[in-house]
Every structure is written in structure tokens, then in C-alpha cells.
């Protein structure tokens, strides 16, 4: 009875404290909180299954959102690590690599090369039968100029013969013809031989500061272009009457710009980034003036004089700044 008596004398607050629950304290005169209908229903029956499902769905949605944010953060971190790991390379050296790839592609695609030469040959066929001796004489001079070009560019990567030109066959026919000028078959082979076609690589610097002068005249500010250099690839074809006849569509060499890229020689970029050229080239005007230079020099050998010497001195007269290049600073405020 003593134990039972002690329990009956224990207050409700003491019993809850003994069970580990905090005692509920109530201020004197405090009115009990009024519950709304929903709270009364929940207090009496517990949370409904619909509410529980909604709360569960919300928790899952929040969890998915957190996982998505975490994945995005991890992806950005990996991208930063990747960018840090990518080495920087010289833009000029990368341009030369791209030029080399174009040359290799031309060498590998012999069928395309032959199609190109065949199309060029068809341009000359109308006159070929009318002046065979002149064409043969010109072919011999072309072989002589070609030999000089090969000697000038000896052991360099700046001169490349097109495969379809088949120079060795032409040289052999020419040598045999010199020994037997009356051989009709040899004459026909030489005249109908594909035109000589080759590539010349040039790395042109703005030694005359033409572009920097243009910058000053236009009140523009280039952040870094003091060592401007252009990587150039020329595709050149010698027509049948070159170099003897002047002012004729079939006597001046056909020149095309196969590749051009200008940059500052010290400029570096990420290895996986492609940056456009620092200048815009007025190719149409350049090629027109190249043809005029040929007309002035022929019947002398003109390829090296025009496509190397003259072009080196005058190339940047046909260039304007590419203002969208990363190296190009914003124009100064003239006001």
C-alpha cells in the first residue's frame, strides 16, 4: 500500500518528468490555443493518406532538385579541372598544322586532284591543236622554272607538287622529244599532258608595319599584334602558253588562296579552341593584282617574283583588321 500511495501522490508533471518528457508549463490565465477544422481532424484522426502522399511527393521532388544541383556543381567542377588541364599552344603553330593537313588531304585525294587538273585541261583544249610547237616550247620552259623553284625551296616544307601533274612523265617525254623532235606521239603526249600544278606555303610578317599604320589612322587600339604573321597556302597552275604569251587567258598562271590565317606570333590559345584569323583578306582584289603583276613580268619566269617577292611586300595592303578577334580591343571613344 505504501508504494501505491506514493504513486497516487505523484503529480502528472512529475510522472512525465520521470518518463523523460519535458514538463508542460502553462502561464497563469493563458487560454488554450484554438484549432481550426483541419487541425482538429488531424488531432483526432491523424494525417490523411492524401496529405501524406503529397508530403512524400514534395520530399522526393526536393531530393531530386538537390541531386540535380549537386550534379551540376560536380559537372562545373570537372569542366574547370578540364580547362586547367588543357595546354595552351601557339596560334601560329596551330595554323601551320592546319595548313599541313590541307596539303596532306590534297595529296591523299588523288582522284579529286585528277578531276581538278582534268577540268583545267578542258579549258585549254580549244587552242591546243592550233599551236603545238608553242605549247611544247612553253612546257619546256615551265619545267626549267619548276626546277629553279625546287632548288629555291630545297629541303623545306614550302613547295609541293600536285600529284596529278605527273611531272616525271612530262620530263621523260620532254627529254625524249629533244632527242627525236619528229616523233609525233611524243609531241602529242607533251601537248596533252596535264598542266603543271603546285602549292607554295608562305609565312608573311608585317615588316613594313602596314597594319599598325592602318590602326593608328583609324584611331583603333590592338591589344597585341605587334608581331603579326600570316600563314598562306597558294594553289598555282601553269597554263599551256605560260610564260611566252602575254595578256591571254591561257598564258597567266592561275592562282588561288587555299588557306590563309593571320595571328600574333606570340599569341597562345587553348589546344581545343579554334580562333578566327586576326585579319580579313580582300582575296578578289589580291588575285586581280597578282594577274596584273604576271602580265608585267612575262615572258620571263614570273612565279617566284610575283607569288613570293611581290606578295611578301604587298600582302598586308589587302588586309583589314578583324575587330571580333579576342586580341582586338574595343575601339577608342573618339569623343
Steps between C-alpha positions, in 0.01 A plus 500: 500500500790732564627474142150548368448798720821663379387461139164655569668797663729555187379785286446462125792735424728293731394182326580644154833629625580157634425354154747742338253749352530871566230636720236713338492839656199716467489861582242621743191622322617368158214382282539175308581542129200470273540243225356539153293225344794335322710500813211349697461224240873428506501502881212254511571270206864568403629619157298378202654273234463774235692749709765242577535421128536869417761551770688192378491627141626841611786340692596295194485808278723694739741207510512481120560874481784473748652212304472699176669803655775279637551336159523843334754614755708187444480547122621859527782391725606234249482754215723740696746218559490410128567858392789526740641173364476609130838640393541828315655495155632755253221616268754542220630144539143367504432690176801336338372160613163568339676610182699177505175301533363669188816411307483138618133482406581620147772239471282219634199583280668424169165442328378848595835640394471336158146632457621853573787474251270343240259793534787744455623305197159527337531880515804486273391236248354744249840649418724200556473368143581836339849572632668179607857630469427799724343278765792256493747789534304642793484161673880478478533847654254405772713196586803729524319741732372209704856375544602847621211507750593157632858622550382817682270305733742208534466306829214716616132431555390800292468351150279205401426364153144386434485125438295523180765717333707182450820699454731202455305380195508849348875529560560163338291589194676836470845340512403241239350770277827695508671189365228438236309823412309329220336244725131577460396286797735691731373836377144391573590370846672827597219720369223295663686450827313639804601854597770543764338578833665554839460652847714769663498567876585846629528648851470875447591756766391862501857630481384832357251549788224554246229372732625694801498819292145423395411456865641838594320668209167353608556589868471135597681316772626146451588334828771276357591483133850637487635178348230436243559194281280337234512134399420477131453211256488577127370253242665583165443352154706579188291525180635373164617837365682614813741679503527602133171669412381801697149640556339166421264292712717193441835658568490640854522254793179418682544585869260416784531555875447155649560610860563825687525568872650800678587533868753650735804274504501489882125452542404177677164326523359188662583193292129417451398852396472627141556875464427684175762696308612836635451665159252489214658445157358667188577192294327620183707821475819316590458239225412765243819690576703179495381445142609854411844431644532188284413702191779747579771237548421242232654360280761472777451244776252668731375255766763568766520871423124548536384231744791537743690828457214733403247330726731520804530877452135574421282238670389718792378773266206268435423431869277667757473430871249244624347699785329191646829325575576449874825694461321801363415762759182704484526816286596812688236763567572777251307753707 
